[in-house]
Amino acid sequence: TVVFAFWTGEEEGKFGSGFYVRNPLWPLARTVAYLNLDMIGHPWLMEEIRKLVADAALPDGEAFLAKVKPEAFIEPGLPPGAADLEAALRRAARALGLALHFDRTDGVNGGSDYRDFARAGVPFIRFFGNFFPGYHEPGDTPDALDPAQVQRMARLVFATAWLLADR
């Protein structure tokens, strides 16, 4: 069973996702994963990836940077110990030619709709593009989105959901 839901009220307090967690259409105890898409339309810039690699002190950081293309870089968030989710993400990304860097977070203090699912103990993946100039400003309009980035993220989400549902 796959449930698709579109929320409202995230900026005002996660109203939609919070309501769903309190009143799920499918039992949360039987929910394999919650896939959260938030701000997926803005790709990373190379200088941001370099800073991330430096800050993370990756052992093979230079080798990673030599191979990565900014348009193929994705940083999904997922909780520590979510081996099934990580395996599905890695497989999907490999098939799509994407490079992943995981943002490990328990999610309970998260700023997006995955927070209430994390607090309820539901494993989650946070699909997130990148911050950008004009975030939450009047210039934050649809024309600022990168359609190719939206397509890459949508394909990654679809492939990941397929792999999780097909287990």
DSSP file with accessible surface (Angstrom, degrees, kcal/mol):
  #  RESIDUE AA STRUCTURE BP1 BP2  ACC     N-H-->O    O-->H-N    N-H-->O    O-->H-N    TCO  KAPPA ALPHA  PHI   PSI    X-CA   Y-CA   Z-CA
    1    1 A T              0   0  135      0, 0.0     2,-0.5     0, 0.0    25,-0.0   0.000 360.0 360.0 360.0 130.3    0.0    0.0    0.0
    2    2 A V        -     0   0   85      2,-0.0     2,-0.5   163,-0.0   159,-0.0  -0.986 360.0-160.8-119.7 127.8    1.3    3.4   -1.0
    3    3 A V        -     0   0   60     -2,-0.5     2,-0.5     2,-0.0    23,-0.0  -0.945   2.3-160.3-109.7 126.7   -0.4    6.5    0.5
    4    4 A F        +     0   0  169     -2,-0.5     2,-0.4     2,-0.0    -2,-0.0  -0.917  16.9 173.5-103.7 132.8    0.2    9.8   -1.3
    5    5 A A        -     0   0   45     -2,-0.5     2,-0.5     2,-0.0    -2,-0.0  -0.997  21.5-157.7-141.5 143.1   -0.5   13.0    0.7
    6    6 A F        -     0   0  189     -2,-0.4     2,-0.2    10,-0.0    -2,-0.0  -0.991  21.8-154.6-120.9 124.8    0.0   16.7    0.1
    7    7 A W        -     0   0   65     -2,-0.5     2,-0.3     9,-0.0     3,-0.1  -0.599  11.5-165.9 -98.4 163.7    0.1   18.9    3.2
    8    8 A T        +     0   0  117     -2,-0.2     8,-2.1     1,-0.1     9,-0.3  -0.892  65.8  46.9-134.5 163.2   -0.6   22.5    4.0
    9    9 A G      > +     0   0    8     -2,-0.3     6,-1.4     6,-0.2     5,-1.0   0.630  60.1 135.4  84.4  14.6    0.4   24.5    7.0
   10   10 A E  T >>5S+     0   0   26      4,-0.3     3,-1.3     1,-0.2     4,-1.0   0.946  76.1  46.9 -60.6 -46.5    4.1   23.5    7.2
   11   11 A E  T 345S+     0   0  107      1,-0.3    -1,-0.2     2,-0.2   101,-0.0   0.737 112.5  51.3 -68.8 -21.6    5.2   27.1    7.8
   12   12 A E  T 345S-     0   0  131     -3,-0.3    -1,-0.3     0, 0.0    -2,-0.2   0.375 141.9 -55.7 -96.5   1.1    2.5   27.7   10.4
   13   13 A G  T <45S-     0   0   35     -3,-1.3    -3,-0.2    -4,-0.4    -2,-0.2   0.630  77.6 -78.8 134.2  24.4    3.3   24.6   12.5
   14   14 A K     X< +     0   0   24     -4,-1.0     4,-2.4    -5,-1.0     5,-0.3   0.888  69.7 164.0  59.9  42.4    3.2   21.4   10.4
   15   15 A F  H  >  +     0   0  126     -6,-1.4     4,-2.2     1,-0.2    -6,-0.2   0.923  67.0  43.2 -61.2 -49.4   -0.7   21.4   10.5
   16   16 A G  H  > S+     0   0   17     -8,-2.1     4,-2.2     2,-0.2    -1,-0.2   0.958 119.4  40.1 -65.3 -51.8   -1.3   18.9    7.7
   17   17 A S  H  > S+     0   0    0     -9,-0.3     4,-2.4     2,-0.2     5,-0.2   0.893 115.1  53.4 -67.2 -37.1    1.4   16.3    8.5
   18   18 A G  H  X S+     0   0    3     -4,-2.4     4,-1.8     2,-0.2    -1,-0.2   0.918 108.9  49.5 -61.8 -42.0    0.7   16.6   12.3
   19   19 A F  H  X S+     0   0  122     -4,-2.2     4,-1.6    -5,-0.3    -2,-0.2   0.927 110.4  50.7 -61.8 -44.7   -3.0   16.0   11.7
   20   20 A Y  H  < S+     0   0   25     -4,-2.2     3,-0.3     1,-0.2    -2,-0.2   0.921 107.3  52.4 -61.2 -44.5   -2.2   12.9    9.6
   21   21 A V  H  < S+     0   0   24     -4,-2.4    -1,-0.2     1,-0.2    -2,-0.2   0.895 114.1  43.9 -61.0 -35.3    0.1   11.5   12.2
   22   22 A R  H  < S+     0   0  166     -4,-1.8    -1,-0.2     1,-0.2    -2,-0.2   0.735 130.1  26.4 -78.3 -21.4   -2.7   11.8   14.8
   23   23 A N  S  < S-     0   0   81     -4,-1.6    -1,-0.2    -3,-0.3    -2,-0.2  -0.455  85.1-175.6-138.5  60.7   -5.3   10.5   12.3
   24   24 A P        -     0   0   48      0, 0.0    -3,-0.1     0, 0.0    -4,-0.0  -0.276  27.2-149.4 -68.9 146.7   -3.5    8.2    9.9
   25   25 A L  S    S+     0   0  148      1,-0.2    -5,-0.0     2,-0.1     0, 0.0   0.693  95.2  35.1 -79.2 -24.3   -5.2    6.5    6.9
   26   26 A W  S    S-     0   0   62    -23,-0.0    -1,-0.2   -25,-0.0     5,-0.1  -0.992 109.1 -93.0-127.9 136.3   -2.8    3.6    7.2
   27   27 A P    >   -     0   0   61      0, 0.0     3,-1.4     0, 0.0     4,-0.2  -0.246  25.9-141.4 -55.7 130.0   -1.5    2.5   10.7
   28   28 A L  G >  S+     0   0   34      1,-0.3     3,-1.6     2,-0.2    -7,-0.0   0.852 101.5  62.9 -60.6 -32.3    1.7    4.2   11.5
   29   29 A A  G 3  S+     0   0  106      1,-0.3    -1,-0.3    93,-0.1    92,-0.0   0.749 108.2  42.7 -65.4 -20.5    3.0    0.9   13.1
   30   30 A R  G <  S+     0   0  157     -3,-1.4     2,-0.6     2,-0.0    -1,-0.3   0.272  87.1 113.4-107.4  10.4    2.7   -0.6    9.6
   31   31 A T    <   -     0   0   28     -3,-1.6     3,-0.1    -4,-0.2    -3,-0.0  -0.741  48.3-166.4 -86.8 119.5    4.2    2.3    7.8
   32   32 A V        -     0   0   74     -2,-0.6     2,-0.3     1,-0.3    -1,-0.2   0.888  66.0 -15.8 -73.6 -40.8    7.6    1.3    6.3
   33   33 A A        -     0   0   24     89,-0.1     2,-0.5     2,-0.0    -1,-0.3  -0.987  49.5-136.9-162.8 151.9    8.7    4.8    5.5
   34   34 A Y  E     -a  124   0A  28     89,-2.1    91,-2.3    -2,-0.3     2,-0.6  -0.980  21.1-156.6-112.6 121.9    7.6    8.4    5.1
   35   35 A L  E     -a  125   0A  41     -2,-0.5     2,-0.5    89,-0.2    91,-0.2  -0.908  10.5-163.8-102.6 117.1    9.2   10.2    2.1
   36   36 A N  E     -a  126   0A   2     89,-3.0    91,-3.5    -2,-0.6     2,-0.5  -0.890   7.0-165.4-108.4 121.8    9.2   13.9    2.5
   37   37 A L  E     +a  127   0A  84     -2,-0.5     2,-0.4    89,-0.2    91,-0.2  -0.937  19.9 160.4-105.9 122.7    9.8   16.3   -0.4
   38   38 A D  E     -a  128   0A  33     89,-2.3    91,-0.6    -2,-0.5    -2,-0.0  -0.955  66.3 -15.6-146.4 121.8   10.6   19.8    0.6
   39   39 A M  S >  S+     0   0   39     -2,-0.4    90,-1.8    89,-0.2    91,-0.6   0.915  74.0 158.4  54.1  51.7   12.3   22.5   -1.6
   40   40 A I  T 3   +     0   0   27     88,-0.2   113,-0.2     1,-0.2    -1,-0.1   0.495  50.0  81.4 -84.9  -0.3   13.5   20.0   -4.2
   41   41 A G  T 3  S+     0   0    1      1,-0.1   105,-2.7    89,-0.1   109,-0.2   0.266  73.9  76.0 -96.1  15.8   13.9   22.5   -7.0
   42   42 A H    <   -     0   0   18     -3,-0.6    -1,-0.1   103,-0.2   103,-0.1  -0.950  67.4-148.7-130.9 114.8   17.3   24.1   -6.2
   43   43 A P        -     0   0   31      0, 0.0     2,-0.2     0, 0.0    28,-0.1  -0.292  24.9 -99.4 -77.5 164.8   20.6   22.2   -6.9
   44   44 A W        -     0   0   27     26,-0.5     2,-0.3    29,-0.4    29,-0.1  -0.490  30.7-130.7 -77.0 152.8   23.8   22.5   -4.9
   45   45 A L    >>  -     0   0   86     -2,-0.2     4,-2.0     1,-0.1     3,-0.6  -0.741  22.2-115.6-100.5 152.6   26.7   24.6   -6.1
   46   46 A M  H 3> S+     0   0   35     -2,-0.3     4,-2.8     1,-0.3     5,-0.2   0.890 115.4  54.4 -57.8 -40.7   30.2   23.2   -6.3
   47   47 A E  H 3> S+     0   0  122      1,-0.2     4,-1.9     2,-0.2    -1,-0.3   0.864 108.1  50.7 -64.8 -30.2   31.5   25.6   -3.7
   48   48 A E  H <> S+     0   0   62     -3,-0.6     4,-2.4     2,-0.2    -1,-0.2   0.895 110.1  49.0 -71.4 -38.6   28.8   24.4   -1.3
   49   49 A I  H  X S+     0   0    0     -4,-2.0     4,-2.8     2,-0.2     5,-0.2   0.926 109.7  52.3 -65.9 -42.3   29.7   20.8   -2.0
   50   50 A R  H  X S+     0   0  132     -4,-2.8     4,-2.6     1,-0.2    -2,-0.2   0.926 111.0  47.4 -57.9 -44.7   33.4   21.5   -1.3
   51   51 A K  H  X S+     0   0  124     -4,-1.9     4,-3.2     2,-0.2     5,-0.2   0.920 111.5  50.6 -63.9 -42.7   32.5   23.2    2.0
   52   52 A L  H  X S+     0   0   31     -4,-2.4     4,-2.3     2,-0.2    -2,-0.2   0.936 112.0  47.0 -60.7 -46.3   30.3   20.2    3.0
   53   53 A V  H  X>S+     0   0    8     -4,-2.8     5,-1.5     2,-0.2     4,-0.8   0.920 114.9  46.8 -63.2 -41.6   33.1   17.8    2.2
   54   54 A A  H ><5S+     0   0   70     -4,-2.6     3,-0.8    -5,-0.2    -2,-0.2   0.937 113.0  48.2 -66.3 -45.7   35.6   19.8    4.1
   55   55 A D  H 3<5S+     0   0  110     -4,-3.2    -1,-0.2     1,-0.3    -2,-0.2   0.853 113.1  48.2 -63.5 -34.8   33.3   20.3    7.1
   56   56 A A  H 3<5S-     0   0   47     -4,-2.3    -1,-0.3    -5,-0.2    -2,-0.2   0.594 100.3-139.6 -80.8 -10.8   32.6   16.6    7.1
   57   57 A A  T <<5 -     0   0   80     -3,-0.8    -3,-0.2    -4,-0.8    -4,-0.1   0.908  24.6-163.2  50.6  48.5   36.3   15.7    6.9
   58   58 A L    > < -     0   0   59     -5,-1.5     3,-1.6     1,-0.1     4,-0.2  -0.386  19.4-133.0 -62.6 135.2   35.5   12.9    4.5
   59   59 A P  T 3  S+     0   0  125      0, 0.0     3,-0.2     0, 0.0    -1,-0.1   0.859 106.1  30.3 -61.5 -35.2   38.5   10.5    4.2
   60   60 A D  T 3> S+     0   0  121      1,-0.2     4,-2.4     2,-0.1     5,-0.2  -0.185  81.4 137.1-113.5  39.4   38.4   10.5    0.4
   61   61 A G  H <>  +     0   0    7     -3,-1.6     4,-2.8     1,-0.2     5,-0.2   0.883  69.6  48.7 -56.4 -44.2   37.0   13.9    0.0
   62   62 A E  H  > S+     0   0  156      2,-0.2     4,-2.1     1,-0.2    -1,-0.2   0.901 111.4  49.8 -67.0 -38.9   39.2   15.0   -2.9
   63   63 A A  H  > S+     0   0   53      2,-0.2     4,-1.0     1,-0.2    -1,-0.2   0.913 112.1  49.0 -64.5 -40.4   38.5   11.8   -4.8
   64   64 A F  H >X S+     0   0   49     -4,-2.4     4,-1.8     1,-0.2     3,-0.9   0.947 111.4  49.0 -62.1 -48.6   34.8   12.3   -4.3
   65   65 A L  H 3< S+     0   0   18     -4,-2.8    -1,-0.2     1,-0.2    -2,-0.2   0.846 105.2  58.6 -61.8 -33.7   35.0   16.0   -5.4
   66   66 A A  H 3< S+     0   0   90     -4,-2.1    -1,-0.2     1,-0.2    -2,-0.2   0.797 115.4  35.6 -67.0 -25.7   36.9   15.0   -8.6
   67   67 A K  H << S+     0   0  169     -4,-1.0    -2,-0.2    -3,-0.9    -1,-0.2   0.691  97.4  94.4 -99.9 -22.7   34.1   12.7   -9.6
   68   68 A V     <  -     0   0   15     -4,-1.8     3,-0.1    -5,-0.1     5,-0.1  -0.483  53.7-157.9 -83.0 141.7   31.0   14.6   -8.5
   69   69 A K    >   -     0   0  130     -2,-0.2     3,-2.3     1,-0.1     4,-0.3  -0.963  22.8-130.5-109.3 133.4   29.0   17.0  -10.7
   70   70 A P  G >  S+     0   0   33      0, 0.0     3,-1.6     0, 0.0   -26,-0.5   0.874 107.7  56.8 -53.2 -37.7   26.9   19.5   -8.8
   71   71 A E  G 3  S+     0   0   92      1,-0.3    81,-0.1   -28,-0.1   -26,-0.0   0.657 108.7  47.6 -71.0 -10.8   23.8   18.7  -10.8
   72   72 A A  G <  S+     0   0   18     -3,-2.3    27,-3.5    26,-0.1     2,-0.5   0.278  89.1 106.5-109.0  10.7   24.1   15.0   -9.7
   73   73 A F  E <   +d   99   0B   0     -3,-1.6   -29,-0.4    -4,-0.3     2,-0.4  -0.793  41.4 172.9 -99.0 128.6   24.6   15.8   -6.0
   74   74 A I  E     -d  100   0B   1     25,-2.6    27,-1.8    -2,-0.5    55,-0.1  -0.993  18.7-161.8-133.0 139.6   21.8   15.0   -3.6
   75   75 A E        -     0   0   25     53,-0.6    53,-0.2    -2,-0.4    27,-0.2  -0.731  16.9-176.3-122.8  83.6   21.8   15.2    0.2
   76   76 A P        -     0   0    0      0, 0.0    27,-2.7     0, 0.0     2,-0.4  -0.470  19.2-133.3 -76.1 151.2   18.9   13.2    1.6
   77   77 A G  E     +cB 103 126A   0     49,-2.3    49,-3.2    25,-0.2    27,-0.2  -0.867  33.7 158.4-102.5 138.0   18.2   13.2    5.3
   78   78 A L  E     -c  104   0A   0     25,-1.8    27,-1.6    -2,-0.4    47,-0.1  -0.984  41.2 -96.6-154.3 155.5   17.5   10.0    7.1
   79   79 A P    >   -     0   0   22      0, 0.0     3,-1.4     0, 0.0    27,-0.2  -0.384  47.7 -95.7 -73.0 151.4   17.7    8.7   10.7
   80   80 A P  T 3  S+     0   0   88      0, 0.0     3,-0.0     0, 0.0    24,-0.0  -0.334 110.4  28.4 -58.8 143.5   20.7    6.7   11.9
   81   81 A G  T 3  S+     0   0   80      1,-0.1     2,-1.5    -3,-0.1     3,-0.3   0.532  76.5 129.5  83.8   6.1   20.1    3.0   11.6
   82   82 A A    <>  +     0   0   14     -3,-1.4     4,-2.7     1,-0.2     5,-0.2  -0.448  23.3 158.2 -90.4  63.7   17.7    3.1    8.7
   83   83 A A  H  >  +     0   0   66     -2,-1.5     4,-2.6     1,-0.2    -1,-0.2   0.860  68.2  51.8 -60.1 -39.9   19.6    0.5    6.8
   84   84 A D  H  > S+     0   0  103     -3,-0.3     4,-2.0     2,-0.2    -1,-0.2   0.914 112.8  45.5 -64.8 -41.0   16.7   -0.5    4.5
   85   85 A L  H  > S+     0   0    5      2,-0.2     4,-2.6     1,-0.2    -2,-0.2   0.921 113.4  49.4 -67.7 -43.6   16.0    3.1    3.5
   86   86 A E  H  X S+     0   0   39     -4,-2.7     4,-2.9     1,-0.2     5,-0.2   0.922 110.0  51.1 -61.8 -42.6   19.7    3.8    2.9
   87   87 A A  H  X S+     0   0   60     -4,-2.6     4,-2.3    -5,-0.2    -1,-0.2   0.921 111.4  47.3 -62.7 -42.5   20.0    0.7    0.8
   88   88 A A  H  X S+     0   0   10     -4,-2.0     4,-2.6     2,-0.2     5,-0.2   0.927 113.4  48.8 -64.9 -42.7   17.0    1.6   -1.4
   89   89 A L  H  X S+     0   0    0     -4,-2.6     4,-2.9     1,-0.2     5,-0.2   0.926 111.5  48.8 -61.7 -46.9   18.3    5.2   -1.7
   90   90 A R  H  X S+     0   0  109     -4,-2.9     4,-2.4     2,-0.2    -1,-0.2   0.918 113.0  47.4 -60.6 -43.8   21.8    4.0   -2.7
   91   91 A R  H  X S+     0   0  153     -4,-2.3     4,-2.1    -5,-0.2    -2,-0.2   0.929 114.3  46.4 -64.9 -43.8   20.4    1.6   -5.3
   92   92 A A  H  X S+     0   0    2     -4,-2.6     4,-1.5     2,-0.2    -2,-0.2   0.930 113.8  48.4 -63.8 -45.1   18.1    4.2   -6.8
   93   93 A A  H  X>S+     0   0    3     -4,-2.9     5,-2.8    -5,-0.2     4,-0.7   0.906 109.8  52.2 -63.8 -41.6   20.8    6.9   -6.9
   94   94 A R  H ><5S+     0   0  175     -4,-2.4     3,-1.0    -5,-0.2    -1,-0.2   0.928 108.7  50.4 -61.1 -43.7   23.3    4.5   -8.5
   95   95 A A  H 3<5S+     0   0   88     -4,-2.1    -1,-0.2     1,-0.3    -2,-0.2   0.821 115.4  43.6 -64.5 -28.6   20.7    3.6  -11.3
   96   96 A L  H 3<5S-     0   0   68     -4,-1.5    -1,-0.3    -5,-0.2    -2,-0.2   0.421 113.3-115.4 -96.9  -1.7   20.2    7.3  -11.9
   97   97 A G  T <<5 +     0   0   58     -3,-1.0     2,-0.3    -4,-0.7    -3,-0.2   0.819  65.0 146.7  72.3  32.6   23.9    8.3  -11.8
   98   98 A L      < -     0   0   21     -5,-2.8     2,-0.5    -6,-0.1    -1,-0.2  -0.754  44.7-136.2-104.5 149.1   23.5   10.5   -8.7
   99   99 A A  E     -d   73   0B  24    -27,-3.5   -25,-2.6    -2,-0.3     2,-0.4  -0.880  24.0-155.7-101.8 131.5   26.0   11.1   -5.9
  100  100 A L  E     -d   74   0B  29     -2,-0.5     2,-0.4   -27,-0.2   -25,-0.2  -0.850  20.1-177.6-111.4 144.3   24.6   11.0   -2.4
  101  101 A H        -     0   0   36    -27,-1.8     2,-0.4    -2,-0.4    -2,-0.0  -0.978  28.4-137.0-131.4 119.6   25.8   12.5    0.9
  102  102 A F        -     0   0   20     -2,-0.4     2,-0.8   -27,-0.2   -25,-0.2  -0.638   5.9-151.9 -84.6 134.0   23.5   11.5    3.8
  103  103 A D  E     -c   77   0A  57    -27,-2.7   -25,-1.8    -2,-0.4     2,-0.5  -0.903  21.0-150.0 -98.3 101.5   22.5   14.0    6.4
  104  104 A R  E     +c   78   0A 105     -2,-0.8     2,-0.3   -27,-0.2   -27,-0.1  -0.665  32.0 151.1 -78.9 122.9   22.0   11.8    9.5
  105  105 A T        -     0   0   35    -27,-1.6    -2,-0.0    -2,-0.5     5,-0.0  -0.991  51.4-138.9-151.3 143.4   19.3   13.2   11.8
  106  106 A D        -     0   0   94     -2,-0.3    -1,-0.1   -27,-0.2    -2,-0.0   0.692  39.9-144.4 -75.5 -16.7   16.8   11.7   14.2
  107  107 A G    >   +     0   0    0    -29,-0.1     3,-1.8     1,-0.1    12,-0.2   0.323  64.7 118.9  79.7  -8.8   14.3   14.2   12.8
  108  108 A V  T 3  S+     0   0   43      1,-0.3    -1,-0.1    10,-0.2    11,-0.1   0.732  85.8  34.8 -69.1 -19.5   12.5   15.0   16.0
  109  109 A N  T 3  S+     0   0  135      9,-0.0    -1,-0.3    10,-0.0     6,-0.1   0.110  92.8 141.9-113.6  19.0   13.5   18.6   15.9
  110  110 A G    <   -     0   0    7     -3,-1.8     6,-0.0     1,-0.1     5,-0.0  -0.154  53.8-134.5 -65.2 157.8   13.3   18.9   12.1
  111  111 A G  S    S+     0   0   55      4,-0.1     2,-0.2     3,-0.0    -1,-0.1   0.277  79.7  59.6 -96.3   9.7   12.0   21.9   10.3
  112  112 A S  S >  S-     0   0    3     -5,-0.2     3,-1.9   -98,-0.0     4,-0.3  -0.686 102.0 -79.3-130.6-175.0    9.8   20.1    7.8
  113  113 A D  T 3> S+     0   0   16      1,-0.3     4,-0.6    -2,-0.2     3,-0.4   0.624 114.6  74.0 -67.1 -12.4    6.8   17.7    7.8
  114  114 A Y  H 3> S+     0   0   13      1,-0.2     4,-2.7     2,-0.1    -1,-0.3   0.734  77.4  83.5 -69.1 -19.0    8.9   14.6    8.5
  115  115 A R  H <> S+     0   0   50     -3,-1.9     4,-2.6     1,-0.2    -1,-0.2   0.910  89.3  45.2 -54.6 -50.6    9.2   15.8   12.1
  116  116 A D  H  > S+     0   0   28     -3,-0.4     4,-1.3    -4,-0.3    -1,-0.2   0.869 113.1  51.5 -66.4 -33.3    5.9   14.4   13.4
  117  117 A F  H  <>S+     0   0    5     -4,-0.6     5,-2.8     2,-0.2    -1,-0.2   0.925 110.4  49.0 -66.3 -43.3    6.6   11.1   11.7
  118  118 A A  H ><5S+     0   0   14     -4,-2.7     3,-1.7     1,-0.2    -2,-0.2   0.925 109.4  51.9 -60.9 -43.8   10.0   10.9   13.3
  119  119 A R  H 3<5S+     0   0  131     -4,-2.6    -1,-0.2     1,-0.3    -2,-0.2   0.805 108.4  52.1 -63.3 -27.5    8.5   11.7   16.7
  120  120 A A  T 3<5S-     0   0   50     -4,-1.3    -1,-0.3    -5,-0.2    -2,-0.2   0.403 122.2-108.3 -87.7   1.2    6.0    8.9   16.1
  121  121 A G  T < 5S+     0   0   63     -3,-1.7    -3,-0.2     1,-0.3    -2,-0.1   0.639  70.2 144.3  83.6  16.0    8.9    6.5   15.3
  122  122 A V      < -     0   0    5     -5,-2.8    -1,-0.3    -6,-0.2    -2,-0.1  -0.769  53.2-120.5 -89.3 124.8    8.2    6.2   11.6
  123  123 A P        -     0   0   48      0, 0.0   -89,-2.1     0, 0.0     2,-0.3  -0.355  40.4-172.6 -60.6 145.0   11.4    6.0    9.5
  124  124 A F  E     -a   34   0A   2    -91,-0.2     2,-0.4   -89,-0.0   -89,-0.2  -0.935  27.4-150.2-139.6 158.8   11.7    8.8    7.0
  125  125 A I  E     -a   35   0A   0    -91,-2.3   -89,-3.0    -2,-0.3     2,-0.7  -0.999  16.2-151.1-126.9 128.9   13.7   10.1    4.1
  126  126 A R  E     -aB  36  77A  24    -49,-3.2   -49,-2.3    -2,-0.4     2,-0.6  -0.895   6.9-162.8-100.7 112.6   13.9   13.9    3.7
  127  127 A F  E     +a   37   0A   0    -91,-3.5   -89,-2.3    -2,-0.7     2,-0.4  -0.883  24.0 161.4 -94.5 120.3   14.4   14.8    0.0
  128  128 A F  E     -a   38   0A  27     -2,-0.6   -53,-0.6     1,-0.2   -88,-0.2  -0.999  29.1-158.7-144.9 134.1   15.6   18.4   -0.1
  129  129 A G        -     0   0    1    -90,-1.8     2,-0.3   -91,-0.6   -54,-0.2   0.837  50.4 -71.2 -77.0 -96.9   17.4   20.4   -2.7
  130  130 A N        -     0   0   12    -91,-0.6    -1,-0.2   -87,-0.1     2,-0.1  -0.990  38.1 -97.3-160.0 156.6   19.3   23.3   -1.4
  131  131 A F        -     0   0  111     -2,-0.3    -3,-0.0    -3,-0.1     3,-0.0  -0.369  45.2-172.4 -70.6 163.3   18.7   26.7    0.2
  132  132 A F    >   -     0   0   32     -2,-0.1     3,-1.8     0, 0.0     2,-0.1  -0.980  34.3 -76.5-155.0 158.5   19.0   29.6   -2.2
  133  133 A P  T 3  S+     0   0  130      0, 0.0     4,-0.1     0, 0.0     0, 0.0  -0.382 119.1  30.2 -60.1 133.7   19.1   33.4   -2.3
  134  134 A G  T >  S+     0   0   29      1,-0.3     3,-2.3     6,-0.1     6,-0.3   0.485  78.9 166.9  93.8   4.6   15.5   34.7   -1.7
  135  135 A Y  T <  S-     0   0   72     -3,-1.8    -1,-0.3     1,-0.3     4,-0.1  -0.299  76.4  -1.7 -55.1 125.5   14.4   31.7    0.4
  136  136 A H  T 3  S+     0   0   91      1,-0.2    -1,-0.3     2,-0.1    -2,-0.1   0.765 112.1 116.8  60.8  27.0   11.1   32.7    2.0
  137  137 A E  S X  S-     0   0  120     -3,-2.3     3,-2.4    -4,-0.1    -1,-0.2  -0.740  86.6 -95.4-113.6 169.8   11.3   36.1    0.4
  138  138 A P  T 3  S+     0   0  120      0, 0.0    -2,-0.1     0, 0.0    -3,-0.0   0.806 124.0  60.5 -57.1 -27.2    8.9   37.7   -2.1
  139  139 A G  T 3  S+     0   0   50      1,-0.1     2,-2.1    -5,-0.1     5,-0.1   0.473  72.7 106.2 -79.6  -0.1   11.3   36.6   -4.9
  140  140 A D    <   +     0   0   61     -3,-2.4    -1,-0.1    -6,-0.3    -6,-0.1  -0.532  53.8 143.7 -79.5  77.9   10.7   32.9   -3.9
  141  141 A T    >   -     0   0   53     -2,-2.1     3,-2.3     1,-0.0     4,-0.3  -0.764  66.8-101.1-120.2 162.1    8.6   32.3   -6.9
  142  142 A P  G >  S+     0   0  107      0, 0.0     3,-1.9     0, 0.0    -1,-0.0   0.805 115.8  66.3 -55.6 -30.2    8.1   29.2   -9.2
  143  143 A D  G 3  S+     0   0  137      1,-0.3    -3,-0.1     3,-0.0     0, 0.0   0.690  91.2  65.2 -68.4 -12.6   10.3   30.7  -12.0
  144  144 A A  G <  S+     0   0   44     -3,-2.3    -1,-0.3    -5,-0.1     2,-0.1   0.573  82.7 102.6 -82.8  -8.7   13.3   30.4   -9.6
  145  145 A L  S <  S-     0   0   75     -3,-1.9  -103,-0.2    -4,-0.3     3,-0.1  -0.428  73.4-130.3 -74.8 151.5   13.0   26.6   -9.6
  146  146 A D    >>  -     0   0   54   -105,-2.7     4,-2.2     1,-0.2     3,-0.6  -0.882  15.1-159.4 -99.9 104.1   15.4   24.5  -11.7
  147  147 A P  H 3> S+     0   0  103      0, 0.0     4,-2.3     0, 0.0    -1,-0.2   0.849  91.0  54.6 -56.2 -35.4   13.1   22.1  -13.7
  148  148 A A  H 3> S+     0   0   41      2,-0.2     4,-2.4     1,-0.2     5,-0.2   0.890 107.8  50.2 -66.0 -37.1   16.0   19.7  -14.3
  149  149 A Q  H <> S+     0   0    1     -3,-0.6     4,-2.6     2,-0.2     5,-0.2   0.915 109.1  51.0 -66.3 -42.3   16.6   19.5  -10.5
  150  150 A V  H  X S+     0   0   48     -4,-2.2     4,-2.8  -109,-0.2    -2,-0.2   0.933 111.1  49.2 -60.1 -42.9   12.9   18.8   -9.8
  151  151 A Q  H  X S+     0   0  100     -4,-2.3     4,-2.5     2,-0.2    -2,-0.2   0.918 110.4  49.6 -64.0 -44.4   13.0   16.0  -12.4
  152  152 A R  H  X S+     0   0   53     -4,-2.4     4,-2.2     2,-0.2    -1,-0.2   0.934 114.2  45.3 -59.7 -46.5   16.1   14.5  -10.9
  153  153 A M  H  X S+     0   0    0     -4,-2.6     4,-2.9  -113,-0.2     5,-0.2   0.916 111.4  52.0 -65.7 -41.7   14.6   14.5   -7.4
  154  154 A A  H  X S+     0   0   49     -4,-2.8     4,-2.9    -5,-0.2    -1,-0.2   0.907 110.5  49.0 -61.9 -40.7   11.3   13.2   -8.6
  155  155 A R  H  X S+     0   0  135     -4,-2.5     4,-2.7     2,-0.2     5,-0.2   0.903 111.7  48.9 -65.1 -40.4   13.1   10.3  -10.3
  156  156 A L  H  X S+     0   0    0     -4,-2.2     4,-2.5     2,-0.2    -2,-0.2   0.929 113.2  46.7 -64.9 -43.8   15.1    9.5   -7.2
  157  157 A V  H  X S+     0   0   20     -4,-2.9     4,-3.0     2,-0.2     5,-0.2   0.942 113.7  48.6 -62.9 -46.5   11.9    9.6   -5.0
  158  158 A F  H  X S+     0   0  136     -4,-2.9     4,-2.7    -5,-0.2    -2,-0.2   0.944 113.4  45.9 -59.4 -48.6   10.0    7.4   -7.5
  159  159 A A  H  X S+     0   0   23     -4,-2.7     4,-2.4     2,-0.2    -1,-0.2   0.907 114.4  48.4 -63.6 -40.1   12.8    4.9   -7.7
  160  160 A T  H  X S+     0   0    0     -4,-2.5     4,-2.4    -5,-0.2     5,-0.2   0.938 112.6  47.6 -65.5 -45.9   13.3    4.8   -4.0
  161  161 A A  H  X S+     0   0   32     -4,-3.0     4,-2.8     1,-0.2     5,-0.2   0.913 111.6  51.8 -62.0 -41.0    9.5    4.4   -3.3
  162  162 A W  H  X S+     0   0  150     -4,-2.7     4,-2.0    -5,-0.2    -1,-0.2   0.938 110.6  47.2 -60.0 -47.6    9.4    1.7   -5.9
  163  163 A L  H  < S+     0   0   31     -4,-2.4    -1,-0.2     1,-0.2    -2,-0.2   0.890 114.3  46.9 -63.9 -39.7   12.2   -0.2   -4.3
  164  164 A L  H >< S+     0   0   18     -4,-2.4     3,-0.9     1,-0.2    -1,-0.2   0.908 115.3  45.3 -67.6 -42.0   10.7    0.1   -0.8
  165  165 A A  H 3< S+     0   0   66     -4,-2.8    -2,-0.2     1,-0.2    -1,-0.2   0.792 110.1  55.8 -72.6 -25.3    7.2   -0.9   -2.0
  166  166 A D  T 3<        0   0  117     -4,-2.0    -1,-0.2    -5,-0.2    -2,-0.2   0.356 360.0 360.0 -91.2   5.2    8.6   -3.9   -4.0
  167  167 A R    <         0   0  156     -3,-0.9    -3,-0.0    -4,-0.2    -4,-0.0  -0.328 360.0 360.0 -68.7 360.0   10.4   -5.5   -1.2
